[in-house]
Structure formats: structure tokens, C-alpha cells
Amino acid sequence: MKITEMRAVGLRGATPKGGWSLELDPDDVVHTLVTVHTDAGVVGVGSVFSSEHLVRAALEILGPICLGADPREPDRLSQRLHEHTFWMGRGGAVTHTISGIDIALWDILGQVVGLPISTLLGGRYRARVRPYASVLIEDAPVLADNLAKLAAEGFTAFKIGWGDFGRVSNVVDEQVVAAAREAIGPESLLAVDAGGSDAFWPHGYKWAVRTADLLAAYDVAWFEEALRPDDLDGFVQLRRASRIAISGGEVLTRRQDFVRFITAGAFDIVQPDTTKGGGISESRRVAWLAAEFGTRFIPHGWNTAVGLAADLHLAAALPDTDLVEYKPGSAYIDGLVEGGFKLDDDGMLAVPAGPGLGIRLDPDALARYAPGDALFDV
């Protein structure tokens, strides 16, 4: 079996707000789907948290390396892509695009052998994973109402973040956290994401320590991106001083970037994004390294149904990863695949059991969110 072609298409028309200082519009493309085609007619699909233009440009570089290669060797082929793009890769759009290719290759392998990716990764530790609803911070009453509705839908874990948090005052920060805790009750998991990777993040170590103390009073499970993403020393100091878990890593790429943060003891929880950090192959390596240093692995997942499926398989195949991120109300998650994802009575998501990713993209959704582009042969 050989790779014959790779295609990419950006999703547009329903892009959710990101809470960024330069806010997203519905037609902004930050999620791009990739398909890998073979001479046997088997097609794998992946997802990239990046611009369609950047992904298409990266494919011009990565395509010649992939064409003619055996797609049933995802780990080896992805590593080959990393090794042969060192002069223009090592992060950024090239590594982001390798992520989508890697997911698609694992999807192909699963389809060929008739097994889900989680089984191919070595076996399932769980058949269900607890999703945490990832919610942008708004005014306290609006936030509380949104969280209460999600709790009524069955979610038992929540993360609030970005928006005005850390951008107005300490008083406002406490108001929204208090409102969130009251809305979801004392038993539900609550995490807080400051969004320190946002443009011109103004705060440093002292603000983060003071805010971590505030969050501890509300039994917050972890404090995410409290500092600018490259502040290694700051994260190390913050983790030592904080009474609650410190997390980060969503903008890092390649396991080599994570080695510095994990070995230095920067995080209690490390959060690679499988759709931009190198794919399933690279996320698994990061998870294995993290485990040796007593660091929890919970993937960042502000992405698509394809990315969510990849995260579910990854979480199923890791002994200590029992959470995945879920963006409620995103059409690219809820409406992109046939059947969608549904919480069970315990607020859990089933890991897809079919071959490969175990999902099938909805043709009508593709026509709506990727008009004029053909990921698959008709």
C-alpha cells in the first residue's frame, strides 16, 4: 500500500469564539482537515489546529516525502517527516501539519487491520473518558447560566477561561470563579485557564501566585496557562509556590520542547495539543515522558470532532489520562461526524470502537463548512 495524495481543507462559517484579544469571526479558519489517500482506496483523516493556507503550504514540503511511502507505519513516517524538515520545521506550521498527517496515518492503519487506534497504541485502559466542558468566561451571571445548562446536560467537569480573566481586576476574577463554583456545585471538577498565551499577556509570577491562592479557596483542580508560555523559570517557581495544580503546554510542539518543561518540574499537568504538537505519535511520547516524572497528561483539545476522536483514543491507551477537553456548542465537533458525540448517563464519552478513528465525516457538514472543497473522491 502506498500514499498517492494528501489534501487539506479549512473549516469556516461556524468558528467559535476563542476568547483571544484579536477575536475570531465565524469565517476565520483555525481548524483544517487533512486527508491521506492510498492506492488501495483507503483514506485517513486528520485535523490540524492551524490556518488552511499554512497547512497547504506545509503540504508542499511534506508531500514529496510522503508520496509513495507505506501509510501503515504512522510512527516511522511521522518521525521521517520531522527529521527531513529540520531546516524549516521544528515547530510552527510544518509540525502542526505533521500532526494532522500522523492522525490520518493512524486512521488508515486502524482501517486496514480492523482495529481502533486505542487498541493499536497498545490496548485500552478504559472504554469511556470523562470530558470537561471548556467554556469562555463572560459576565458572572451569563457564565453561571451557561454552566448550569451544561451541568443539566450531564457534564460533571468544567474549565472556564480567557475572556476577562486577569484582564480587568482581581475582584472580577473572584466573582466569576465564585459564580462558576456555585453554578456547578461542590462535587464537580472546576479548572481555570488564564490564557497566558494570548497576545501581550500582562501578568507575571506574583500575579499568578496571588491568583492561585484565590483559586484554591474555590477548590479549583488546576490553574492553566497562568504565565506566558515560554516562561520556564516562572512556571517552575509557580508550581513550587502554588497550593493547586499548575498546567500548561498547549502551544508547545515536538517532544523536545516538552522535555525542558517536564524535566524542570514546570507542570503538575502537561497539555499537548495532538492536532499541532506532532499528532498521536508525538503526544504519546510526551505522555510516557511525563509519567516518568509524575506529571499528569491531559490533552488540550480546542479542535474538531476528528481531534476529539484522536484524544479519546489517546486517553484510552494511557493508564492515567481520564479527561479530555470538549468545546460545547461547536459545530465542528457536534455536527461534523455522523452520529456525533453524546454523553452517557454518567457524563462520559465512549471511545469510538470502530476501525481507526472510528468516525465518519458527515458529507452535508463538509458541504456546509468546507464548501467547494473535496477531501474525498466522489
C-alpha positions as CSV (number, residue, x, y, z in Angstrom):
1,M,0.0,0.0,0.0
2,K,1.3,3.5,-0.9
3,I,0.3,7.1,-0.3
4,T,-0.8,8.7,-3.5
5,E,-2.1,12.1,-2.4
6,M,-2.8,14.4,0.5
7,R,-5.5,17.1,0.7
8,A,-6.4,19.9,3.1
9,V,-9.5,22.0,3.6
10,G,-10.2,24.6,6.2
11,L,-13.4,24.8,8.2
12,R,-15.3,28.1,8.0
13,G,-18.7,29.5,8.7
14,A,-19.1,28.4,12.3
15,T,-15.7,29.0,14.0
16,P,-16.5,29.6,17.7
17,K,-15.0,32.5,19.7
18,G,-11.7,31.8,21.2
19,G,-11.5,34.5,23.8
20,W,-8.4,35.9,22.1
21,S,-7.7,39.6,22.2
22,L,-8.0,39.6,18.4
23,E,-11.3,37.7,18.5
24,L,-12.2,35.1,15.9
25,D,-15.1,35.6,13.4
26,P,-17.2,32.6,12.2
27,D,-15.4,32.6,8.8
28,D,-11.9,32.6,10.3
29,V,-10.1,29.4,9.6
30,V,-8.2,28.0,12.5
31,H,-9.1,24.3,12.1
32,T,-8.0,22.4,8.9
33,L,-8.8,18.9,8.0
34,V,-6.3,16.7,6.2
35,T,-6.9,13.5,4.2
36,V,-4.2,11.0,3.2
37,H,-5.2,8.9,0.2
38,T,-3.8,5.5,-0.8
39,D,-3.6,3.3,-3.9
40,A,-5.8,0.8,-2.2
41,G,-8.6,3.3,-1.8
42,V,-8.3,3.6,1.9
43,V,-8.4,7.2,3.1
44,G,-7.4,8.5,6.5
45,V,-8.5,11.8,8.1
46,G,-6.7,14.1,10.4
47,S,-7.2,17.5,12.0
48,V,-4.8,20.5,12.3
49,F,-5.2,23.4,14.7
50,S,-3.9,25.9,12.1
51,S,-4.7,28.1,9.1
52,E,-5.7,26.4,5.9
53,H,-3.1,28.5,4.0
54,L,-0.3,27.4,6.3
55,V,-1.3,23.7,6.1
56,R,-1.5,23.8,2.3
57,A,1.9,25.4,2.1
58,A,3.4,22.8,4.5
59,L,2.0,20.0,2.4
60,E,4.1,21.4,-0.5
61,I,7.1,20.5,1.6
62,L,5.8,17.3,3.3
63,G,4.1,15.8,0.2
64,P,7.2,14.7,-1.7
65,I,8.5,12.9,1.5
66,C,5.2,11.1,1.9
67,L,4.2,10.2,-1.6
68,G,4.9,6.5,-2.3
69,A,5.5,5.7,1.4
70,D,3.6,3.0,3.2
71,P,0.9,4.6,5.3
72,R,0.6,1.7,7.7
73,E,3.7,2.9,9.5
74,P,2.5,6.1,11.2
75,D,5.1,6.4,13.9
76,R,8.0,5.8,11.5
77,L,6.7,8.0,8.7
78,S,5.9,10.9,11.1
79,Q,9.4,10.7,12.5
80,R,10.8,10.8,9.0
81,L,8.8,14.0,8.3
82,H,10.3,15.6,11.5
83,E,13.8,14.5,10.6
84,H,13.7,15.7,7.0
85,T,12.2,19.2,7.7
86,F,14.7,20.3,10.4
87,W,15.7,23.4,8.4
88,M,12.2,24.7,8.1
89,G,10.2,22.7,10.6
90,R,11.0,22.0,14.3
91,G,7.7,23.6,15.3
92,G,5.2,26.0,13.7
93,A,3.1,25.2,10.6
94,V,5.2,22.3,9.5
95,T,4.9,20.5,12.8
96,H,1.2,21.4,13.0
97,T,0.6,19.8,9.6
98,I,2.6,16.7,10.5
99,S,0.1,16.4,13.4
100,G,-2.8,16.0,11.0
101,I,-0.9,13.7,8.7
102,D,0.0,11.5,11.7
103,I,-3.6,11.2,12.9
104,A,-4.7,10.3,9.4
105,L,-2.0,7.6,9.1
106,W,-3.1,6.0,12.4
107,D,-6.7,6.1,11.0
108,I,-5.5,4.3,7.9
109,L,-3.6,1.6,9.9
110,G,-6.7,1.0,12.0
111,Q,-8.9,0.7,9.0
112,V,-6.5,-1.8,7.3
113,V,-6.2,-4.1,10.3
114,G,-9.8,-3.6,11.5
115,L,-8.9,-2.2,15.0
116,P,-9.5,1.1,16.8
117,I,-6.4,3.3,17.2
118,S,-6.5,2.9,21.0
119,T,-6.0,-0.8,20.6
120,L,-3.2,-0.3,18.2
121,L,-1.5,2.0,20.7
122,G,-1.2,-1.0,23.0
123,G,-4.6,-1.5,24.5
124,R,-7.4,0.3,26.2
125,Y,-7.3,1.1,29.9
126,R,-10.8,2.5,29.6
127,A,-13.7,2.4,27.1
128,R,-15.1,5.8,28.3
129,V,-13.4,9.1,29.1
130,R,-14.7,12.0,31.2
131,P,-15.0,15.2,29.1
132,Y,-14.6,18.6,30.7
133,A,-16.7,21.3,29.1
134,S,-14.4,24.2,28.1
135,V,-16.3,27.5,28.5
136,L,-15.2,31.1,27.8
137,I,-15.5,33.5,30.7
138,E,-18.3,36.1,30.4
139,D,-20.0,38.2,33.0
140,A,-20.6,36.2,36.1
141,P,-24.4,35.8,35.7
142,V,-24.1,34.8,32.0
143,L,-21.3,32.3,32.8
144,A,-23.2,30.8,35.7
145,D,-26.3,30.3,33.4
146,N,-24.2,28.6,30.7
147,L,-22.5,26.3,33.2
148,A,-25.8,25.4,34.8
149,K,-27.2,24.4,31.4
150,L,-24.2,22.3,30.7
151,A,-24.5,20.6,34.1
152,A,-28.1,19.8,33.3
153,E,-26.9,18.2,30.0
154,G,-24.8,15.8,32.0
155,F,-21.3,17.4,32.2
156,T,-19.6,16.8,35.5
157,A,-16.3,18.6,34.8
158,F,-15.7,22.2,33.6
159,K,-13.0,24.6,32.6
160,I,-13.5,28.3,32.5
161,G,-11.1,30.7,31.0
162,W,-9.9,33.6,28.8
163,G,-12.4,36.4,28.3
164,D,-11.9,39.0,31.0
165,F,-10.0,36.8,33.4
166,G,-6.8,38.5,34.5
167,R,-7.7,41.4,32.3
168,V,-9.9,43.6,34.4
169,S,-9.3,43.2,38.2
170,N,-8.8,40.7,40.9
171,V,-12.4,41.4,42.1
172,V,-13.8,40.4,38.7
173,D,-11.7,37.3,38.7
174,E,-13.1,36.1,42.0
175,Q,-16.6,37.0,41.1
176,V,-16.6,34.7,38.0
177,V,-14.9,31.8,39.8
178,A,-17.3,32.1,42.7
179,A,-20.3,32.2,40.3
180,A,-18.9,29.1,38.4
181,R,-18.4,27.1,41.6
182,E,-21.9,27.9,42.8
183,A,-23.5,27.0,39.4
184,I,-21.9,23.6,39.1
185,G,-21.9,22.7,42.8
186,P,-19.2,21.4,45.1
187,E,-18.7,18.0,43.6
188,S,-18.0,18.9,40.0
189,L,-14.5,19.4,38.7
190,L,-13.6,23.1,38.1
191,A,-10.4,24.3,36.3
192,V,-9.4,27.8,35.4
193,D,-7.5,28.9,32.3
194,A,-5.9,32.3,32.4
195,G,-5.0,32.2,28.7
196,G,-1.4,33.4,29.2
197,S,-0.5,32.6,25.6
198,D,-2.8,35.4,24.4
199,A,-1.1,38.4,22.8
200,F,0.7,40.7,25.2
201,W,-0.2,38.8,28.3
202,P,0.5,41.4,31.1
203,H,1.0,39.3,34.2
204,G,4.0,37.5,35.8
205,Y,4.9,35.3,38.7
206,K,3.5,37.4,41.6
207,W,0.1,37.8,40.0
208,A,0.0,34.1,39.3
209,V,0.8,33.1,42.9
210,R,-1.8,35.5,44.3
211,T,-4.4,34.2,41.8
212,A,-3.5,30.6,42.6
213,D,-4.3,31.3,46.3
214,L,-7.6,32.8,45.3
215,L,-8.5,29.7,43.2
216,A,-7.5,27.3,46.0
217,A,-10.3,28.7,48.1
218,Y,-12.8,27.5,45.4
219,D,-11.3,24.0,45.1
220,V,-10.1,24.6,41.6
221,A,-8.5,21.4,40.1
222,W,-5.8,23.2,38.1
223,F,-4.6,26.6,37.0
224,E,-3.8,26.7,33.3
225,E,-1.5,29.0,31.4
226,A,-1.0,31.4,34.3
227,L,2.1,32.8,32.7
228,R,3.4,33.4,29.2
229,P,4.0,30.0,27.5
230,D,7.8,30.3,27.3
231,D,8.4,31.4,30.9
232,L,10.0,28.1,32.0
233,D,11.6,29.5,35.2
234,G,8.3,31.2,36.1
235,F,6.3,28.0,35.8
236,V,8.9,26.1,37.9
237,Q,8.7,28.7,40.7
238,L,4.9,28.9,40.4
239,R,4.4,25.2,40.7
240,R,6.5,25.2,43.9
241,A,4.6,28.0,45.5
242,S,1.0,27.1,44.4
243,R,-1.4,25.2,46.5
244,I,-3.2,23.9,43.4
245,A,-2.0,22.1,40.3
246,I,-0.3,24.1,37.6
247,S,-0.8,23.2,34.0
248,G,0.3,24.3,30.5
249,G,2.0,23.3,27.3
250,E,-0.8,23.7,24.7
251,V,1.3,25.9,22.4
252,L,4.5,23.8,22.6
253,T,5.3,21.4,19.8
254,R,7.5,18.3,19.4
255,R,8.6,16.2,22.4
256,Q,11.9,18.1,22.5
257,D,10.0,21.3,23.6
258,F,8.2,19.4,26.3
259,V,11.4,17.8,27.7
260,R,12.6,21.1,29.1
261,F,9.4,21.8,30.9
262,I,8.8,18.3,32.2
263,T,12.3,17.6,33.4
264,A,12.5,21.1,35.1
265,G,9.3,20.4,37.0
266,A,7.3,23.2,35.5
267,F,3.9,21.5,35.4
268,D,1.7,19.3,37.5
269,I,-0.3,18.6,34.4
270,V,1.1,18.8,30.8
271,Q,-1.3,19.6,28.0
272,P,0.0,19.0,24.5
273,D,-2.4,19.6,21.6
274,T,-2.5,16.5,19.4
275,T,-3.6,18.5,16.4
276,K,-0.5,20.7,16.4
277,G,2.2,19.2,18.7
278,G,3.1,16.3,16.4
279,G,0.0,14.1,16.3
280,I,-0.8,10.9,18.2
281,S,2.7,9.6,17.8
282,E,4.3,12.6,19.5
283,S,1.6,13.1,22.1
284,R,2.1,9.5,23.2
285,R,5.9,10.1,23.6
286,V,5.2,13.2,25.7
287,A,2.7,11.2,27.9
288,W,5.3,8.5,28.5
289,L,7.9,11.0,29.5
290,A,5.5,12.9,31.7
291,A,4.6,9.7,33.6
292,E,8.2,9.1,34.5
293,F,8.3,12.5,36.2
294,G,5.0,12.2,38.0
295,T,3.3,14.7,35.7
296,R,-0.3,14.1,34.6
297,F,-1.1,14.2,30.9
298,I,-4.4,15.7,29.9
299,P,-4.5,16.7,26.2
300,H,-5.5,20.2,25.1
301,G,-8.4,19.8,22.7
302,W,-9.9,23.1,21.4
303,N,-10.5,21.5,18.0
304,T,-12.8,19.4,15.8
305,A,-14.6,16.1,16.0
306,V,-11.6,14.5,14.4
307,G,-9.2,15.9,17.0
308,L,-11.6,14.9,19.8
309,A,-11.7,11.3,18.5
310,A,-7.9,11.2,18.4
311,D,-7.8,12.5,22.0
312,L,-10.3,9.9,23.1
313,H,-8.2,7.1,21.7
314,L,-5.0,8.5,23.2
315,A,-6.7,8.9,26.6
316,A,-8.0,5.3,26.4
317,A,-4.5,4.0,25.8
318,L,-2.8,5.8,28.6
319,P,-3.2,4.5,32.2
320,D,-3.6,7.8,34.0
321,T,-5.3,10.0,31.4
322,D,-9.0,10.1,32.3
323,L,-10.1,13.5,30.9
324,V,-10.4,15.2,27.5
325,E,-11.3,18.7,26.6
326,Y,-14.7,19.3,24.9
327,K,-15.9,22.6,23.4
328,P,-19.7,22.6,23.8
329,G,-21.7,24.1,21.0
330,S,-19.0,23.9,18.4
331,A,-20.5,22.9,15.1
332,Y,-17.1,21.4,14.1
333,I,-17.4,18.9,16.9
334,D,-21.2,18.4,17.4
335,G,-22.1,18.4,13.7
336,L,-19.1,17.2,11.8
337,V,-19.4,13.5,12.1
338,E,-22.3,11.1,11.6
339,G,-24.0,10.4,14.9
340,G,-21.9,13.0,16.8
341,F,-20.7,12.6,20.3
342,K,-23.1,12.1,23.2
343,L,-22.7,12.0,26.9
344,D,-23.9,8.9,28.7
345,D,-25.8,8.9,31.9
346,D,-22.6,9.3,33.9
347,G,-21.4,12.3,31.9
348,M,-18.8,10.2,30.0
349,L,-17.9,9.9,26.3
350,A,-17.5,6.5,24.7
351,V,-14.2,5.9,22.9
352,P,-15.1,5.1,19.3
353,A,-14.9,1.3,18.8
354,G,-14.8,1.2,15.0
355,P,-11.6,0.7,13.0
356,G,-9.1,3.6,13.0
357,L,-10.6,6.8,14.5
358,G,-14.0,5.1,14.4
359,I,-15.8,8.1,13.0
360,R,-17.3,9.1,9.6
361,L,-17.4,12.7,8.5
362,D,-20.9,13.9,7.6
363,P,-21.0,14.9,3.8
364,D,-23.6,17.5,4.5
365,A,-21.5,19.1,7.2
366,L,-18.5,19.2,4.9
367,A,-20.5,20.8,2.2
368,R,-21.6,23.4,4.7
369,Y,-18.3,24.2,6.5
370,A,-15.9,23.4,3.6
371,P,-17.9,24.5,0.5
372,G,-16.3,23.8,-2.8
373,D,-13.5,21.6,-1.5
374,A,-13.4,17.8,-1.9
375,L,-11.5,15.9,0.8
376,F,-12.7,12.7,-0.6
377,D,-13.3,11.4,-4.1
378,V,-16.9,11.5,-5.1
